[in-house]
């Protein structure tokens, strides 16, 4: 985790690095929002629940 923070900090200094860091953070936030109902055991529709299992072995 510390290594990731150092890499992101070093990327932040670069002009294009800011875009990469912000893109990564947006991806992390979007993933958290997508998986939150499953992790928090919030009742969801079967269709939405099935969307979590991208591979058949995950069922």
C-alpha positions, 0 to 999 in steps of 0.5 A: 500500500505504501508503494502505491502511495509513493508511485502515485505521489511521484506521478502527481508531479508530472503533467500527464501524471495528474491525469493518470492519478485522477483516472486511477482514483475515479476507477477505484471510487467507481469500483467501490460504488459498484461493489458496495451493495454486495459487500454491505449485504444490501438486497438487490435484484437477481439481475444486478446480483448476477452482474457481479459474477463475471466468471462461472467459477465465481458462482 
